[in-house]
Amino acid sequence: MVSCLNVWRGGFHLCSQRVERRLVFQRWLKISKLVSSHHSKVVTSANTPNPRVNEINIQMLPWNLHEQIFPKTDIKDCSSGLEEIQKNLSKHGLWGKDTTVLNDVTFDLPKLQGKSVTDHFYNIANQQLNGYIQLTRHLMTGSIPAKPKKWSQRAGWTKYDPLTGKATAVKYPEEDILVFDVEMLVSEGHFPTMATAVSPTNWYSWCSEAVTKDKFRWSRNPQLCDLIPLESSPEEHGSNLKSNQKKVIIGHNVGFDRSFVKEQYYIEKSPVRFLDTMSLHIALCGMTSFQQVLYQSNKKSTNRKEVREYMEMRTSRRQMVDNYWTNESTMNNLNDVYQHHCGGPPLKKATRDVFVKGSMADVREMFQELCSYCASDVEATLHVFRQVWPQFLERFPNPVTLSGMMEMGTAYLPINQNWKRYLNQSDAVYNDLQNELSRLLQKLANEACELLHDNRYEDDLWLWDLDWSVNAYKLNKPKKRPKKTDQEKTSDDILEDILSSKDRIPKVGRHMVGYPAWYRELCPKTTDPDWRSGPSQISTSRRITPKLLRMTYKGFPLHYDDKYGWGYLIPDKHKAASDRQKLVMAVGEVSKFPIKKLFTMCKETVTEELLVPMSDKEIEKMLNMAKDDMEWTELAKHLDEAGIKKQAKQKDDIIEIRETKYDIGIPGCWFQKLPHKDGKGSNVGNPLSKDFLALIESGVLKSLLITAENVLKLTKMCSYWKNNKDRISGQMAVTLEEKDLPVTITSDPDYHVDGMYGAIVPRVIPAGTITRRAVEKTWMTASNAYVDRVGSEMKSMIQSPPGYHFVGADVDSQELWIAAIIGDSKHRIHGSTPFGWMTLQGNKNDKTDLHSKTAETAGISRDHAKILNYGRIYGAGQKFAETLLMNFNHNLTPTEAAAKAKKLYETTKGKRKRAERHWEGGTFSGASA
């Protein structure tokens, strides 16, 4: 079953025809009762006095619907395992819960297209694929036509004779199957520059009019006349296009090529379908994102953190690192896929740089070479297709898989004038907020700069370690002249000395003389083209900004360490005592740390004597006592109990507190890293990034300055547009003229002649992951709208044209339902496992549903529990749960998170019974302990 976050034209054209062929389930089951024969009470409704229930009183489909969906199905008696079911449900507090049965709903469904539900979907998929699979057979055999020796540089399509190479102008390729590739010049915007295609009989090339003659671009987005036709002539438009010819277009990442095809922007759905060889490769032997990192590290040396951690983990477990799997797959680009499946030599990709960095003049000069490069990609794609297509059909014989992938390849997003308004208004509001944000930050920088006087910065917990060095004003050396005494100098000599002093003034003045170094970095030089006075280069991405904002985490001041990234300083009077000698021995910046102010701020009391350096005799006595009274193993045990671990036996080694608290050389306090979304091994680069917005909203991460609160508020408001502006503004939005619109739109009362109607064709990868989930960078990851996020209403800008409506359909929690059915299959009774019961019968109000149970076990919110549950369904392990729990609750230490995750997995997944190779005793297990 395929789900999509964007709009399929199949969802709103020909809707009445498709609904008749599709079986639509609407879930009415939510609350049901347990077995009356086992002392559970079924609370029935007046409208449903005798509901249809199974052996443990789980409400089932009414007989009317059951007979329509499951005709001629033998219902077997499965009551033999009821005692085991009761024992398992009772263990998790689910047995005997009273719930209410919903009213039965009955209506007539469209007739099944087969003898069963399986046959129904199988037959529907075959109907949708009818004719397309047959077309692919034309490409599977026979020789590839010879490439022309010379490519035509005329605008539009050109067909080449396979024997003579003669070029003939054509309106569009008439063959019903093509391997296709498009190239675009980045500097020109979203305009296709050239394309090549091959059919079983001929080669084709397409050339943009801009290649043949100079053409001024009024916009970076093309019009329909700038795009590549595959079904129509220049004289044909959307209103009179009558092509019903089924075609298959094959390409590598063909979703990109599809976005340059003219007919794909028409409202009426085209019968052309696109097959992506990259998706076929990923479905057959793709890699996860982490496997891709390991694969690349195996091919070339790398020092990436993820690889180091993986290797350390394998070494700690004494596991051999096998790289045999790297021979079974490769990266997804055409060059690697071609070499992997076809064993061919590497493709020559150097020519591609012309499209990335070159100009239209470069394209004209190298036209023949560039066309040959494009054609070589087409040829390689054809070879790849011949290898992976038979494997794909064998691996995924059910036609629903291919039908879903082809349907995903027809994604279509209609837009109107609101799209441009949305872009313009989001940009305008964002720029206004950024200007205000910059003004506030500059004000904070100017105020902080004033602390230079009397060295007041030394008492500031955030600014003490900045570079406060100042540039002195220097004059040029005076020219050598004969020395004369004051008595020998005449009035003319004195006047000449005064006038010659101008030569000592430097022609180029030093930058920001008299200002501290950190402030100078924020001020552009007067020679910069974008010069503005003051610290105008400050922004929320600057490392100094959290310091200027005086930010705290749970009341502790933030601090940046070169090794550990952003964290916060925690005062410790016991450490202050042990660090007494450091206060005298430390040099440079460490000795300037205002430790007394930190204790005062955190309301810690510390006696003055703890801040007095220890004498040499006290140090020697302490070390001798430790040496004489304790062996190293005993000392290590005491340090461990105190939450301190020593890296080695040498006394000079750094001692660090467990749970990512470190001694970074600042006396009297520990450094604690800020929690990172990827776990404790990762460093935080910017506490003002989008990953910390939730902490800012909750007040865990905040500022002590009133002005800074406005800065944080503006940062939050700008975050969405700042992170997504380029992707959203870069969407290829094509405007349709009235002649391109069907009569359905132009005859609708809501149609406006002066209105703007158009479309975006998203560049979807139908099977972009190894689970064959569709991938698209912008639309499939779009968030819901937030009142305080500029531009977050993007999804609502996709609006149906007059005469059409959106039709939405979704299977609620389908992954959990499928998993429940698989678990319940042991007893052949729905709800026979705790997981199945909670999915079918669980009630959020009684906290008996799956998410509420997980939330109760882990001590987290129900929304957070959803993430954990779906993560486990997709194979996430205990480490994932630990990281997630720490992100949910930043007060948790790694040890506490590990304990919670372990308990959670024992409660849900259960314990593995190795002898029988299954898990038991958990809500997700299929058997009781």
N, C-alpha and C positions, 0 to 999 in steps of 0.2 A: 504494500500500500504506500503510495507516495504522497507526501504532504509538501506544501509550498507556501512560503510566506508572502510571495507576491501574487500577482493576478494572472491567471491563465485566460487567454481569450476563450478557450473552451469552456470557461466558467460562466461567460455571459453571452457568447454567441451560440446559436443552435442549442440553447439551453433545454428547450422542451424535448428535442430529439434525444439528448444525452440522458436526461433524467429517466426516460422510459427504459433505458438500457442499464441503468445503474441501480444496484441495490443499496439503499441508504438506511443505515441503522441510526436510530436515535436512542441514546441510552436513557431508559427510565428507571433502571434498577439503581437504587442508591442505599436503601435501608431495608433489610429483611430480618427474619427471625430464625432462631435455631429450633431444633427438633422438639416437637411437643412430646414425643415418646421418650425423650431424655430430659423431661422436666424443664423445657424452655417454653416460654410463653410467646405465642404469636399474636401481636396486636393487629387485628385486621381492620380494614376500612369498610364502611357501609356499602360502598360501591363494589368492593371486592370481598365478599363474604367467604369465598372458598378459593383463595389464590393457588396457583400451581406452584408447588414447592418440591424440592428434591428430598433425599433421605435425611438431611440435617436441617430441613426447613429453610433453605436458601431459596428466595423467590426466583422463579424461572420465567421465561417468556410465556405469555398466555397461549393456550392451545391453538387459537386461531393463527397467531403469528408463527408458532412453532411448526405447524403443519405446512405453512407456506414456505418457510425457510429450510426446514429439514424434512422434506417429504419422504415417506417410506423408510423411516429410521427406526430400527429396533431399539427399544429402551431396555437395558439390561439391569438386573438387580445387583447392586453393589453394596449391600448392607453388611457384608461380612467383616469389613474393616472398621465398623463404627466405634468399637471400644478403643482402638488405637487412635482414631480421629479425636474422640472425646478426651483422651489422655493428653494428646498434644495441644489441643485448644485450651484445656484447663490450665496447663502449665503456664500459658501466657495470659491468663485472665480473660479469655474470650468466650469460654463456654457459659451458656445460660444467660447471656446478655439479652435483655428485652429491647426489641426494635419494632418499628412500624412498617408494615407492608404498603407499598404504593399502589395506587389504583391501576388496574389492568387497562391497557390501551390496545385496541384492536382496529385494524384497518386493512384494506386490500393492497398488497404490494404488487408491483409489476411481476409478471411471470418469470421464474428463473430461466436463464439461458442454459439449461442443462439439467441433469438429474440431481445435482447437489450444489451447495454454495461454491465448492472448489471448481466444479465444472462451469458454474456461472461466470466467475471471474476469468477463468481460463479462456472461455469462449469469447467474452467481451474483449479481452486483450488480443486474441487472434483477429477479431474483427477490426480492431484499431490498427493492427500491423499488416492487415491484408494488402498484399501488393508490394510492400516495402522490402520485406526480407527477400522476396523473389528478385527484386531489382539488384540486390547486392551480389547475386550469383554471376551477373555479367562481368563483374570485376575480378572474380576469383580465379579465372583461368585466362589463358591467352597471353600474348606478348603485349608489352606496353608500346603504344605508338612512338615512333622516333621523334625526339624533340627537334623543333625547327632550328636551323643554323642561324637564322636572323629573325629577330622579333620586330613586329610592326609597331611603329611609334605613332599611330593614328589614334584619335580618341575613340573610346567605346570598345566593343568586343571584336576580336579577330579570330577567325578559324583557320587552322593550318592543315593542309593536305598531308597525310602521313607518308606519302610516297615522294611527292615533289617538293613539299614544304611551302607550296604556294599559299599566300595569305589572302583571305577573303573576309571582307567586313560583314558581320552578322549583327542582328539586334540583340540576341542573347543565345546561349548554348541551348540547343533543342533536345539534347540527349536527356534521358531521365535519371542518370546517375553520374556524378562528377566527384573527383577529388579536387579540393579547392583550397587556395591560400591567398590571403590579402596582405599587402604591405602598405604601411602609412608613414608619411614623413612627419616626425614628431613636431618639428618647428611650424608646420602648417595647421596643426590642430586636428580635429576629428574628421579629416578628409582622407578617403582612400586614395592612394597614389597609383598603385598598380596591383594586378591580380593575375594569377595563372590558374588553369584548370586542365584536367585531363579526363577524358571519357574512355570507354573501351575502344573507340575508333579514332579520336582526334585530340590534338592539343588546342587550347584556347588561351588568349591573353586579353586583358582589359587594361586600358590606359586612361588615366584621368585627363580631362581637357586642360588642366593646369600644367601638365607635363608638355603639352604641345605648344602652348602659348602662355604668356604672362596673364595672370588673372588675379585681380584684387579680391581679398577675402574680407567681407564685411563682418564676419563673425567666425568664431572658432568652431561653431556647430554647423554642419552641412544642411543643405536642403535636399529634397528627394532627388532632384536632377543631378546632384553631385554623387549619388550613391550608385552601387553596382546592380544592374537589373539581371535577374535570373529567370523571370517569367514573363516579362512584358517589354514592349518597345517604348521608345521615348514618347510616342503619341498616346499610349495607353495610360490610364490613371486609375486610382482606386475605385472611382464611381462606375467605370465601365470595364474593369478587368474581369474577364470571364475564364481565366485559366483554371482548369480542374485537373491538370496533369500532375500525377503523383511523381515526386522526385526525391532522390536521396542525395544529400550533399555531405561528403566526408571530409574531415579535416582534423588536424591536431590542435586541440583547444579551439574547436570550431565555433564556440560561443562568441569568441572575439571576431571571427570572420563574419558570422551571421549579423553582427551589429552594423555592418556596412552594406547589407543587402537591401535594396530599395523596397521590395514587396513585403518585407517583414515589419514595416511600419504602417501598413494598411490595417484598418480596423477589421475588415473581413479576414478571417483566418486562412492562411495559405495551406495548400496540401503538401508543400515541401517540408521534408523532415531532415534533421541534421544528426549525423553520427559522429561522435567524438572519439578519436583513437586514444587520446589521453585518458578518457574515462574508461575505455575498454581495458587499457593497460592497468590502471589503478584497481579496477574490479578484479583483475586476474592476479596481479602480483604487486600491488601498491604497498607503500610503507606508511607507517604512522609518522607523525612529525618528529618524534624522538628517534625513530629508526633512521630517518633521513639525516639527522645530526650525526648519528653513529656511522652511517654509511659514508658521509663526507669525511669524517675524521679518519676512517679507515683508508680512504683513498689518498688523503694528504694529511700531514701532521697538523694537529690543532691543539689549542690549549683552552678550549671552551669548558666552562664550569660544569655543564651537564655531563660532558664526557668524563671529566676527572672524577666527579662524584660516582658515576656509574662504574668506572674502573676500580675505584676504591671500595665500593660496595661488593663487587665480585671478588676482589682480593680478600676482603675481610671474611667473606663466606667460604673462602678457599675454593672458589669456582673458576674453572678455566674459561677464558674469554674466547669463544668460538666465533669466527668470522665467515663461516661457510655460507651463512644465509645471505651475505652480500652478493653472492653469485646468482641468487634466485630473483633478484629485483634490481631496480636502478631508479634514478631520479626521473621526474616526469617530463623533462624537456625532450623535444623531438630528437635531438642528437643522441642522447643517452638511450632513449627508448628504441631508436633505430638500430644502434649497435647491439643492444641487449637481445632484441627479438630476431633481428635479421643478420647479425654478425658482420655487418658492413663496416667500411672505414668511417672515421669521424667526418661529419659534414663540415664543409667550409663555411664558417660563420663570420669571418672577418668582414665580409661585404656588408653585413647587417649594420655596421656602425654608420654607414652613410645615411640610413633612415633615422638613426638615433641622433646623430650630431650634425649631419650635413644639411645642405640647402637644396632648393629646387634646381638650381644651376648644376649642383653635383649630380642630381638624379638624371638630368638631361645628358650630361657628359658621360655618365657611366650606365646609360639606359640598358644596353645589351647585356652587360655584366650583371646588373641588378635583376633583370628579367630571368636570366639563367639561374641566378641564386634562388629566386622565388620558385622556379620550376623544379629545381633540385629538391626543395622542401616538399613539393607536391609528390614527386616521385618517391621520396623516402616515406611519406605518409601512406602511399599506396602499398608499398612493400610491408610496412608495419600492419596495415589493415589486413592484408592477406594472411599474416601470421596470427594475429590476435582474434580475428572474427570467428574462425571455427572453434578456437578454444573457448571463447566467450559463450557461444551457443551450447557447447557441451557442458560447461561449468554451470550455466544458468539456463536450463531448458524451459523453465516456466516463462511463458510469453509476457506475464505481468511485469517482470523485471525490465525487459527491453521496452515495453510499452510505456512504463513509467519514465524511463530515461528519455525516450523520444518526446514525451509530453512535457517534461521539464525543459527540454530544449526549445520550447515554443513560448517561453515566458514573455509577457507583454505588459507594459505599464503605461496606461493612458494618462495624459496630463493636459492641463489647460493654462489659461493665463495666470492662475494662482501659483504655478510653479516658478515663473519669473519673479512674481511678487514676493514669494517666499525667499528666494535667493537674495533679492535686492534688500528686503527688509532685514533679513538675518545679518547680512553684511553691514548694513547701516547701524543697527543696534549693537552689533559686536564691536565695530570701530569706536562708537561712542563710549561703550563700557571700557574698552581697552585704553582710550585716552584718559578717562577718569581714573582707571587703575594705575596708569603710568604717572599721573599727577600725584596720586597718593603715595606711590612708592618713592618718587623723587623727593617728596616732602620728608619722608622717613629718612632717606639717605642724607638730606641736608641737615636734618636735626642730629643724626648720628655723627656727622662730620664735625659738628661743634664740640664734641667730646674730646677733640684733640687738645683743646686748651686746658692747661694744668693737668694733662694726662688723666682726665676723668674716665676715659675708656677702660682703664685698668680695673675699675670696680664694676664693670658691666659683665654679667655672666655670659653674654652672647658675643660681645664685640671685642673681648680682651685679646683674642688670638688672631685678629686681623692684622694685615700689614699696614702699620701706621707710619711707616717711613715717609719722609717729606722730601721733595725735590727742592734743593737750594737754588737760588738765582745766581747764575755764574756769568761774569763778564769776560770778554776776550782779553787776551794778554795785550798790554800796551806796546806800541811800537818802540823799538830802541832808538833813543835820541841822546845826543851828548848831554851829560849831566852838568847842571849848573846849580850853584848855590842860590839861595834866595836873594842874596845880595847882588849876584851877577844877573838875575833875571830882570828883564825890562818889562814894561807894561805890555809890549807886543808879545813877548814870550809867554806871559801869563794868559793872555787872551788866546794864544795858539794852543796852549795846554787845555784850556777849557773847550775849545772847538774840536780838538782831536779826540776828546773823550767819547764822542759819538761813535768812533770806530770800535770802541770796546763793547758796544751794544750788539748782541748776536742778531744776525739777519733773520734767522729762524728761531723764534722764542721757544723755550722749553715748555712742554705740555703741563698745564695746571700747576705752576710753581706754587709751593706753599700748601698744597693739599695732600692728604695721605694717599698711599699707593692704591688702596682698594677703591677709593673714590675716583681717582684718575681713570681707572679701568672702565668706569661707568660713563665717562664723559667722552664724546667723540672729539677728534681733533678738528681744528678749524679748516683743515684741508679736505676733510671728508665731504663727499657730495651731499650727504643727508645730514649735515651738521645742524644740531640744535643745541642751544645753551643748556647747561646743567647736566645732571646724570641721566640723560634721556635714553641711554641704552639699558637701563635696568628693566627687568621683567621677572615674572614668577619662575622662570626657568633658571635664573641666576642662582648660584650657590649661596650668595650672600643674603638673598631675600628672606629666607626663614629666620636668619639672625636679626635682620633689621625689624622683622615683625615681632621679635621677642617671643617666638613660639615655644609652647610647652606641650609635653605629652604626659597626661595624668598629673599635671602640676610640676613636672621636672623639666628643666631647660633643655632644649635641643642642642646638639653638638655634632659637628662633622669630623670624622676621622678618615684619614687617607686610606687606611686598610679596611675599615669596617663600614664605611659609608655613614649615613645619618643614624643618629641614635639620641639618647638622652643621658644626662648625668644624675646619678643617684648618690646622695651623701651617705657616708657610713662612718660613724664615730669610732668604731673598732678599727676600721682601715686607716682612719685618720691617726690613731695611736701608732699603728705599725708603720705609717708613712712619715712619722715625725722627722726622721733623718732626711727624708727626701726633700723636705722643705728647704734644707740648707744645701744639700748636694745637688738639687736640680738647678739647671741653668736655663737661660733663655725664657721662652714663653711660659713654660710650666710653672716657674717660680712666681709668675705674675697672676696666676689664677686666683680669683677672689673667693677663696674657700669659705671664709666666714659668712659672706653674703649668701652662698648656696645653703648653708645650714640655717640661716635666718629665713630665707625664702621658703624652705621646706619645713620650717618650724621644728627643726632638730636642735636639741640642746647639746652642746659640746663644751667641756671645760677648756679654759684658756691654755692650761698646761699641755693638753693634747696637741696643740698647735705649735708648741715649743720644740725645736729640734732635740733629738736624743743625743746624749753625749757618747763618746766612743766607748766608755766603760760600760754604759747601759746596753749598747749594741752587742759588745763582746760577751757580757753576762747572759743576755737573752739567747745568743747562739750556742753558748756552751751548755746552758741548761737544756736546750732542745736536743743537743747532741748526746749529752750524758744520760738524760732521763728517758729518751725514746729511740727505739730503732726506727729505721725509715718506714718499714711496713706499718708499724703502729702509728707513726706520725701521719702517714698517708690515710689511715683509717679515720683519724680524728679530723683531718682536713676534709675528707669526704663527707663525714657527718655534718660538718659545718657548711657544706655546700661549696667547698673550695677544692680545686684539683690542681696538682702541680704537674707541669709538662715533663719535667725531668728531675733528677736527684740534686742537681747543682743548685746551690742556694741563690744564685743570681738570676735564675730563670724567672720568667713572668708567672705569677700566680693569678689564675682567673676564676671567677665565680662560675658555677654551672649555669646553664640556661642562657647562653650567649651574653653573659655579662663579663666584661673584660677590664683589666687594668691597663689603661693606655698611657700611664705615666702622669696622670693628674692626681696629686695627693688628696687623700680624704674622700674620694668618691670612685664609684664604678661607672663604666660605660655600658649601657644596655642598647643593643641594636633595635631600631624600629622594626616592627613585624612586616615581613615582605609576603606578598601573595604567593610566591613560589616556595616559601619555607624558610627555615632559619639559616640555611646556607647561602642565601642571597642577600645582597646589600641594597639598601634603599638609596636611590640616586636623587630623588626630589620629593620631599614630603608634601609638596603642593600639587602633585600630579593627580590624575583622575582616580587612581587607586586609593587615595586617601580622602576622597570627598565624603565618604560615609563617616569617617572618624571626625572630620571637621563639622559635619552636621550634628553629630552626637555630642560634640564638645570634648571628646577625648583629646583631640588635637586642636589647640586654640592659641590665641594670642593674649598677652597681658595688656596690649594697647587698645584703646577705644578706636583709634583710627584704623588699626590693623584689622579689626573685626569687619570693617567695610571692605578692606582688601580681600579678605577671605570670601566674603559674600560675592564680590565681583568675580573673583577667580572661579567660584563654583558656577556662576551664571555663564561665564565665557567658555567653560571647559568643553562642552559638547561641540560647539562650532569650531573651537580651536583645534580639536582632534579630528574633526570630520569634514571641515570646510573644503579642503582640496578634493576629497573624493566626491562630495556632493556637487560642488560647483563644476567638477570635471565630467559630470554625467553627459552623455551624448544625447541631448534632447532635440528631436527633429520635429519641425513644425509642418503640419499638413494644410494644404490649400483647400478651398471649397471643392475643387474638382477631384480631390483625392478622398473626399468623404462620401460614404454611402448615403442613399436616400433616407435610410432609417434615422440618420442624424439630422440632415438638412431639412427634413420635413417635420421634425419634432418642434412643438411649441416653445421649448426651452432653448432652441438653437439661436445663436446670435451671429449675424453675418460678420460683425466686427470682432467676434471672439477669437481666441487663439485655441486651436486644438492640435494636439501632437502626441508623441509617444517616446518612451525610452525603451530600448531593447536591452535588458540586462545581460551581461556576459556570464551566463551560468555555465558551470562545469557540472554536467548531470550526475556524475559519480566522482566527486572530488575527494572522497575519503574511502578507506578500505571497507567501510560499512555501506558504501554506495549512497551516501548522503550527498545531496546537491550542495555546491559551494558557490558563493558569490560574495564579493568583498563588502558591498555596501548594503544591499537590500535584505539579504537573508540574515544579517546580523544587526539590523536596525532596532533600536530600543523604542519603547513607548514614549509618549510625550511627557515632559516634566514642565511644570509651571515655571520653575526657576532655571531652565536651561534653554538658552537661545538656540533655535534651530532644531530642537528635539522633536518638533511636530512633523518631521519629514514624511513619515508614512502617510499622514493624512493629506498630503499634496497629490497623491495618486487618486484621481477622481474620474469616475466613469463619464463618458460623453453623453449628451442628450439622447434619449431613446434606449439606453442600456443601463443595466444595474449590476452591481457586484453580487456574486453568489458565493458565500463562504461555507466551507465544510471542514470539520476537524473531528478526529477521533480522540476523545479526551483520555489522557493517560494510557495511550495504547501500549506503550512498552510494559507498563505494570500489568495491564490486563493479559497480555500475551505471556508474560512470565508467570502469572498466577495460573493460567490454564496449563502451562507446562508442569508446574509444581503439583497441581491437583490431579494430573493424569495418573499418578501412582494409584490412587484409590478410585479414579474415574468418577469422582463426585466433586462438583464445584463447591469451593469453600472448605475443603477437607484439610487444608494446611493453614497455619496461621496467616501466612502471606495471602493466600487466596481468600480467606475469610475477611481479612481487613480490607482487601480490595473490593469485595462484593458487598460486605455487610457493615464495614466500618462506618462509624458516625463521628463526625468532627465534634459535635456537641458533647458526646460521651467520651471523647478522646480514645475511641477504639479504632479509628482509621489508621492506615499505615504511617502517614506522616506524623500524626500526633503521638503514636507509640514511639517512633524514632526520636522525636523531640523530647519526650519524657525521659528516655533512656540516656540521651546525650546531654540533656540539660541545655537545649538550644530552642530557638523559635521554630514554629511549624514550617515557615517559609524556608528556613535554613535546612530543615530536615528533608524537604523536597529535593534539594540539591544533592544531599548525601544519598538519598534513596535512588535517584536516577543515576548518580555516579556509580553505585554498586551494580545496577542493572547493566551498565556498559563496561563492567569489569574493573572499576577502580578498587584499589586495595587499601590496606590500613594506613599506609603512608599518606595517601591522598586525604583520608579522613582526618589525620592528625593536622595536616596543613590547613584544611578547611576549618576545623574547629578553632585553631588559633586565629584565623582570619575573622571568624564569627565573634570570638571572645578574646580580646587582646590582653586580658588579665591572665589568661592561661599560660603556664610555662610549657615547654616542650614535653617535660616528664608528665605533667598533668594531662596534656593533650594525648600523649601516647596511652596513658591509662584509660582515659575515656574512650579512645578509639578501640582499644582492645576489648573493653567491656561491651561497646556497641556491636562489634563484630561477633563476639561470643553470643550476644543476645539475638542478633539478626541472622548472621550466617551460620552460627552454631560452631560445633567442633567437628573436625574431620575424622571419620572412622576409616582409617587407612586400609583395614582388612577388606572392607566392602567398597572402598573407594567412593564414599559419599559423605556429605555433611549432615549432621543431625543435631537436634536440640534447639535450633534457632527458628525465628519466625520465617526466615527465608528458606529453611531446610524442608525437605520433603518427608522426613521421618522424625519420630520422637526418640529421645534418648532412652 
